[in-house]
């Protein structure tokens, strides 16, 4: 299921991960994901974009600006999954 959402919170920079083996436009690369902490303490994982792989050294990634002290507001498409209770 997909739905439009509005979220606000703060990035948890230490939680940024690079999901590898995600080609785009014929190029190898990564999806960049970072946790966003909501005001109530919950966190959501946000796909922030795509980054090309360094062809010479696959362990190198580019820095992702993730200021921890700046409030973030997102208008995004959320992918939701049904929990076993909702599916019943």
C-alpha positions, 0 to 999 in steps of 0.5 A: 500500500502507498499513501501520501504522508507529512512527517517532521523530525530530526535525522539520525545521522549515525543510522545512514545506510547504503543499500547496495546493488541498486542499479539506475540508468545502467549504472551500479549504485546504492539507495541511501537510507536514514532514520528520521526520529519523530517528535513522539520518539518513533523512527521511520526509515527514509529513502533519501536518494541514490548514489553511484558506486565508485567503479575503482573502489566499491567500498567508497561512498560520498558523504551525505549531508545529514545535519542532526540539529536541523528540523526536517519536514517531509512530504513523501509517499509512504509504503506501508505493510499490513501487520498480522492484526490488520491483515486478519 
